[in-house]
Amino acid sequence: MASFKIEGGHKLHGTITPQGAKNEVLQIICAVLLTDEEVVVHNVPDIIDVNKLIFILGELGVKIKKLKKNSYSFKADDIDLDYLESEDFKRDGGSLRGSIMIVGPLLARFGKGFIPKPGGDKIGRRRLDTHFQGFINLGAKFRYNREEHFYGVEAKELVGTDMLLDEASVTGTANILMSSVLAKGKTTIYNAACEPYIQQLCKMLNSMGAKITGLGSNFLTIEGVKELKGCTHSVLPDMIEIGSWIGVAVMTRSELTIKNVSWKNLGIIPSVFKRLGIQLEKRGDDIYIPKHESYTIQNYIDGSVLTVSDAPWPGFTPDLLSIVLVIATQAKGTVLIHQKMFESRLFFVDKLIDMGAKVILCDPHRATVIGHNFQSTLKATVMTSPDIRAGISLLIAALSAKGTSIIHNIEQIDRGYEDIEGRLKSIGAKIERIA
């Protein structure tokens, strides 16, 4: 288990280019299973979760070539379906939540798909009902082995239908989309997730010959086609990483430029940071963050305390709530953080309290943060990263803290952030990876 040693309190300066979006690319590289032709994907982040999924595709028989840094070609013309029922797959697939999204494409093209209970962050219940109910609606038969926690769906033919999703699940929407593009007839999906990453998947599938309309809305219509062809696709920059770099700049009182952020796909993220008093300047498609010696949280117009909460897109992404919480510890003012969508994502705040932050954990879903206004800096400590987003938040806190901090279990951070210590060093951070 590796750790980070961080000497905090240093000003940073420079330019950062965000990696490709983890939550998009996990969908995109599962979609390569829908065709036997070559698919080329650019801006693929070199992170643990993506590399695990690429490995699984390789074991499944997909021909994979690394064309250059962050670019791959995939060709799924000789798939080994027996791998799906092997002990190796039960081990490999069970270590990655994103592996669930191979089921839809496999079901659509080969008539069956299997998956062990997938892993991922320990942030409370993350049910799979939406995925499998969608497959059932299209005509698949579902089975579940309780002893081995192994899911399976099979169908001789998928038939389009109208469906209303019980939740606007991003991965559920992606899986159902990929299973319906080769189904017979028309499928409609109401209460579909409409994140930019789902829009990107729809654009990719359409470029392969699918017929999907309603992009950007929560009502998608899919006219089934007989086959899909190859394509070339570029992944968007990662909005979560962009928000993380904003947090780095603000908490270290540093000047930073984030390049090529795709402003039009950031939604309300910039406005939420501005409600916290953060200055963000749009320079072309870049974000410029000036040095912040102080920033004041805005109250509501009636004077009541601001609440920042998560919601399905176009609401604020839950993946950035931990960043907002850390930023608020050094703001002037008070904010209530309300984590509605997951049950255990606020339990990392005890680490921030140990560092001297004024945070009151009201319950598993709400925390009140009383900002220090940089009058009292956070103190260095030893801590352990519980998941990806909490891990990067603790890293940001450590970069701002007085003294040297140690963060254990940084493999959690590596799951979602490419070469994070190398890029931090490039802008002046004092960080070292230790065994």
C-alpha positions in Angstrom: 0.0 0.0 0.0 1.6 3.3 -1.2 1.3 6.7 0.6 1.8 10.3 -0.2 4.1 12.6 1.9 3.0 16.2 1.4 4.7 19.3 2.7 1.9 21.8 2.9 1.7 25.6 2.8 3.5 26.2 -0.5 2.2 28.5 -3.2 1.7 26.9 -6.6 1.8 28.5 -10.0 1.4 27.3 -13.6 -0.9 25.6 -16.1 -2.7 22.3 -15.9 -4.5 20.3 -18.6 -7.2 18.1 -17.3 -7.3 14.4 -18.1 -10.0 12.7 -20.1 -13.3 12.1 -18.2 -13.2 8.9 -16.2 -17.0 8.6 -16.1 -17.3 9.0 -19.9 -14.5 6.7 -21.0 -15.8 3.8 -18.9 -19.0 3.9 -21.0 -17.2 4.6 -24.3 -14.8 1.6 -24.1 -17.7 -0.7 -23.3 -19.5 0.4 -26.4 -16.7 -1.0 -28.6 -18.3 -4.4 -27.9 -21.2 -3.4 -30.1 -19.3 -3.7 -33.4 -16.7 -6.0 -35.0 -15.1 -3.0 -36.7 -12.2 -0.9 -35.3 -13.0 1.9 -32.8 -10.4 4.5 -32.0 -10.7 6.5 -28.7 -8.6 9.5 -27.9 -8.0 11.3 -24.5 -8.2 8.1 -22.5 -6.9 8.8 -19.0 -4.1 6.5 -17.6 -5.8 5.6 -14.3 -6.4 2.4 -12.5 -10.2 2.0 -13.1 -9.8 2.6 -16.8 -6.8 0.3 -17.1 -8.7 -2.4 -15.3 -11.6 -2.2 -17.8 -9.2 -2.2 -20.8 -7.6 -5.4 -19.3 -11.0 -7.0 -18.9 -11.8 -6.2 -22.6 -8.5 -7.7 -23.6 -9.3 -10.9 -21.7 -12.7 -11.0 -23.4 -10.9 -11.1 -26.7 -11.0 -7.5 -27.8 -7.9 -6.6 -29.9 -6.4 -3.5 -28.2 -3.6 -1.3 -29.6 -2.1 1.7 -27.8 -1.6 4.2 -30.6 0.1 6.8 -28.5 -0.2 8.3 -25.0 -3.9 8.3 -24.1 -5.1 6.9 -27.5 -6.2 3.4 -28.2 -7.8 1.3 -30.9 -10.2 -1.5 -30.1 -11.5 -4.3 -32.3 -14.1 -6.7 -30.9 -14.2 -9.2 -33.8 -13.3 -12.4 -31.9 -15.0 -12.3 -28.5 -14.5 -15.2 -26.1 -17.9 -15.5 -24.3 -16.6 -18.4 -22.2 -14.4 -15.9 -20.3 -17.7 -14.4 -18.8 -18.3 -17.6 -16.8 -14.7 -18.1 -15.7 -13.2 -17.7 -12.2 -10.8 -15.1 -13.7 -13.7 -12.9 -14.8 -15.4 -13.2 -11.4 -12.2 -11.9 -9.9 -11.5 -9.2 -12.5 -15.1 -7.9 -13.0 -15.8 -7.9 -9.3 -13.0 -5.4 -8.6 -14.5 -2.6 -10.8 -18.0 -1.1 -10.7 -17.6 0.2 -14.3 -17.5 -3.4 -15.5 -21.3 -3.5 -15.2 -21.5 -1.6 -18.5 -20.2 -4.5 -20.6 -23.5 -6.3 -19.9 -25.7 -4.1 -22.2 -23.4 -4.3 -25.3 -22.9 -8.1 -24.9 -26.6 -8.7 -24.4 -27.4 -6.6 -27.5 -24.8 -8.2 -29.8 -24.4 -11.8 -28.5 -27.7 -12.4 -26.6 -26.2 -12.8 -23.2 -24.2 -10.9 -20.6 -22.9 -11.8 -17.1 -21.2 -9.8 -14.3 -20.1 -10.5 -10.8 -21.3 -8.0 -8.1 -19.1 -5.1 -9.1 -16.8 -3.2 -6.6 -15.9 0.4 -6.5 -16.1 3.1 -3.8 -17.6 2.2 -0.5 -20.1 5.1 -0.4 -23.3 3.4 0.6 -25.7 1.3 -1.4 -25.4 1.6 -5.2 -28.1 -0.7 -6.5 -28.2 -2.2 -10.0 -31.9 -2.6 -10.3 -32.3 0.1 -12.9 -29.8 -1.7 -15.3 -31.4 -5.1 -15.1 -35.0 -3.9 -15.1 -34.2 -2.1 -18.3 -32.8 -5.3 -19.9 -35.9 -7.2 -18.7 -38.1 -4.5 -20.3 -36.4 -5.2 -23.6 -37.2 -8.9 -23.3 -34.2 -10.4 -21.5 -34.4 -13.1 -18.8 -32.6 -12.3 -15.6 -31.0 -14.6 -13.1 -28.9 -14.1 -10.0 -26.7 -16.6 -8.2 -26.8 -15.5 -4.5 -24.0 -17.8 -3.4 -21.5 -16.3 -5.9 -23.2 -12.9 -6.2 -23.3 -13.4 -10.0 -25.8 -11.7 -12.3 -26.8 -12.8 -15.8 -29.2 -11.8 -18.6 -30.0 -13.6 -21.8 -32.3 -13.0 -24.8 -32.8 -14.6 -28.2 -34.0 -11.2 -29.4 -34.3 -7.8 -27.8 -37.5 -5.8 -28.7 -37.9 -2.1 -28.3 -40.3 -0.8 -25.7 -41.3 2.3 -23.7 -39.7 2.6 -20.3 -39.6 5.0 -17.3 -36.5 4.6 -15.3 -37.0 4.4 -11.5 -33.9 6.7 -11.1 -31.9 8.8 -13.5 -28.9 6.5 -13.2 -25.9 7.5 -15.4 -24.5 4.0 -15.8 -28.0 2.5 -15.9 -29.0 4.9 -18.8 -25.7 4.1 -20.6 -26.2 0.3 -20.2 -29.9 0.4 -21.4 -28.9 2.7 -24.3 -26.2 0.3 -25.5 -28.6 -2.7 -25.2 -31.4 -1.0 -27.2 -29.4 0.3 -30.2 -29.5 -3.2 -31.8 -33.0 -4.1 -30.5 -35.9 -4.6 -32.9 -38.1 -1.6 -33.2 -38.3 1.6 -31.2 -37.2 2.2 -27.5 -38.0 5.2 -25.5 -36.3 6.0 -22.2 -37.9 8.5 -19.9 -36.1 9.9 -16.8 -32.9 9.1 -18.6 -29.7 10.7 -17.2 -28.7 13.6 -19.4 -25.1 14.3 -18.3 -22.6 15.4 -20.9 -21.0 12.0 -20.7 -24.4 10.3 -21.8 -24.6 12.9 -24.6 -21.1 11.9 -25.6 -22.1 8.2 -25.7 -25.1 9.0 -27.8 -23.0 11.0 -30.2 -20.5 8.1 -30.5 -23.2 5.5 -31.0 -24.9 7.7 -33.7 -21.5 8.1 -35.5 -21.4 4.2 -35.5 -24.9 4.1 -37.2 -27.3 4.1 -34.3 -30.4 6.3 -34.4 -30.8 8.1 -31.1 -32.7 11.4 -30.7 -33.3 13.6 -27.6 -29.7 14.1 -26.8 -29.3 16.4 -23.7 -32.8 15.7 -22.5 -34.2 13.1 -20.1 -36.3 11.6 -22.9 -34.3 9.5 -25.4 -35.7 7.7 -28.4 -33.8 4.9 -30.0 -34.7 3.3 -33.4 -33.0 -0.1 -33.4 -30.6 -0.9 -36.3 -29.1 -4.3 -37.4 -25.5 -3.4 -37.0 -23.0 -0.7 -36.0 -19.8 0.3 -37.6 -16.4 1.6 -36.3 -15.7 5.2 -35.4 -13.2 7.6 -33.9 -14.2 9.3 -30.6 -12.5 11.9 -28.3 -13.3 12.0 -24.6 -14.3 15.2 -22.9 -12.1 16.7 -20.2 -13.0 15.5 -16.7 -15.2 18.0 -15.0 -14.5 16.4 -11.6 -10.8 16.8 -12.1 -11.3 20.4 -13.2 -13.2 21.1 -10.0 -10.4 19.4 -8.1 -7.8 21.7 -9.6 -9.9 24.7 -8.7 -9.8 23.4 -5.1 -6.0 23.1 -5.2 -5.6 26.6 -6.4 -8.0 28.1 -3.9 -6.8 26.2 -0.8 -3.1 27.0 -1.5 -3.8 30.6 -2.4 -2.2 30.1 -5.8 -2.6 31.4 -9.3 -3.5 28.6 -11.7 -4.7 28.2 -15.3 -6.7 25.1 -16.3 -6.5 24.5 -20.0 -9.3 23.4 -22.5 -12.0 22.7 -19.9 -15.0 22.6 -22.4 -16.9 25.4 -20.6 -20.2 24.5 -22.3 -20.1 21.1 -20.6 -19.4 22.3 -17.0 -23.1 23.1 -16.3 -23.6 24.9 -13.0 -20.1 23.9 -11.6 -18.6 27.4 -12.1 -21.6 29.1 -10.6 -21.5 26.9 -7.4 -17.8 27.8 -6.9 -18.7 31.5 -7.4 -21.3 31.2 -4.7 -18.5 30.2 -2.4 -16.7 33.5 -3.3 -14.3 31.9 -5.8 -13.2 34.1 -8.7 -13.1 32.2 -12.0 -12.2 33.9 -15.2 -13.1 32.5 -18.6 -10.2 32.9 -21.0 -11.3 31.3 -24.3 -11.9 27.7 -23.2 -9.6 28.0 -20.2 -10.3 28.8 -16.6 -8.0 31.3 -14.9 -8.0 31.3 -11.1 -6.3 34.3 -9.5 -4.6 34.1 -6.0 -7.3 34.1 -3.3 -6.2 35.7 0.0 -9.8 35.6 1.1 -13.2 34.6 -0.3 -16.7 35.0 1.2 -19.5 32.6 1.0 -22.7 34.2 -0.4 -25.9 33.8 1.7 -29.3 33.4 0.0 -31.1 36.7 -0.8 -33.1 36.5 2.4 -29.9 36.2 4.4 -30.1 32.5 5.3 -27.1 30.2 5.2 -26.2 28.8 1.8 -26.8 25.1 1.1 -24.8 23.3 -1.5 -26.4 20.0 -2.4 -26.0 17.4 -5.1 -28.6 16.4 -7.7 -28.8 14.5 -11.1 -27.6 16.6 -14.0 -28.1 19.5 -14.6 -27.8 19.7 -10.8 -24.5 19.8 -9.0 -22.5 16.6 -9.3 -22.1 14.6 -6.0 -18.4 13.9 -7.0 -17.5 17.6 -6.2 -19.2 18.0 -2.9 -16.1 16.9 -0.9 -14.1 19.5 -2.8 -16.6 22.2 -1.9 -16.5 21.1 1.7 -12.7 21.4 1.9 -12.8 24.8 0.2 -15.4 26.0 2.7 -13.1 25.3 5.6 -11.0 28.4 4.7 -13.8 30.6 3.4 -15.3 33.5 5.3 -18.8 32.4 6.3 -20.8 29.3 6.8 -22.3 26.7 4.4 -24.4 23.6 4.8 -23.2 20.7 2.6 -26.1 18.3 1.8 -25.1 15.0 0.3 -28.4 13.6 -0.9 -27.4 10.9 -3.4 -25.0 8.7 -1.4 -25.0 7.5 2.2 -21.3 7.5 3.3 -19.5 10.2 1.4 -19.3 12.6 4.3 -17.6 10.3 6.8 -14.2 11.6 5.8 -14.8 14.9 7.6 -13.4 13.5 10.8 -10.0 13.8 9.2 -10.6 17.5 8.5 -11.7 18.0 12.0 -8.4 16.4 13.2 -6.7 19.0 11.0 -8.5 21.8 12.8 -11.4 22.4 10.5 -14.7 23.6 12.0 -17.1 21.1 10.6 -20.2 19.8 12.3 -21.4 16.4 10.9 -25.1 16.7 11.4 -26.0 13.3 10.1 -24.7 10.9 7.3 -26.0 13.3 4.7 -25.3 16.9 6.1 -22.4 18.8 7.4 -22.1 22.4 8.4 -18.8 24.1 7.7 -17.7 27.3 9.5 -14.9 28.8 7.5 -11.6 30.0 9.0 -11.0 32.8 6.5 -7.3 31.7 6.5 -7.0 33.1 10.0 -6.2 29.6 11.3 -4.6 27.2 8.8 -5.2 23.5 8.8 -2.6 21.3 10.6 -0.8 18.4 9.1 -1.7 14.9 10.1 -1.6 11.2 9.1 -4.8 9.9 7.4 -6.1 7.2 5.1 -8.0 7.8 1.8 -11.4 6.0 2.0 -12.4 6.6 -1.7 -11.5 8.5 -4.8 -13.2 11.8 -4.1 -12.5 11.9 -0.4 -8.9 11.0 -1.1 -8.4 14.0 -3.5 -10.1 16.3 -1.0 -7.8 15.2 1.8 -4.8 15.7 -0.5 -6.0 19.3 -1.2 -6.4 19.9 2.5 -2.8 18.5 3.1 -1.4 20.9 0.4 -2.8 23.8 2.3 -1.9 22.6 5.8 1.0 23.7 7.9 3.6 20.9 8.2 4.0 17.5 6.6 1.0 15.2 6.1 0.9 11.5 5.2 -2.0 10.0 3.2 -2.2 6.2 3.1 -4.1 4.0 0.6 -3.5 6.4 -2.3 -4.4 3.7 -4.7 -7.9 5.1 -4.2 -6.7 8.4 -5.6 -4.9 6.6 -8.5 -8.2 5.1 -9.5 -9.4 8.4 -10.7 -6.5 10.8 -11.2 -3.7 10.3 -13.7 -0.1 11.0 -12.4 -1.5 13.3 -9.7 1.9 13.8 -7.9 3.7 14.5 -11.2 1.3 17.2 -12.2 1.3 18.7 -8.8 5.1 18.8 -8.8 5.0 20.6 -12.2 3.2 23.5 -10.5 5.4 23.6 -7.4 3.8 21.2 -4.9 6.0 19.3 -2.4 4.7 15.8 -2.7 6.4 12.4 -2.7 5.1 8.9 -3.2 6.4 6.6 -0.6 6.1 2.8 0.0 
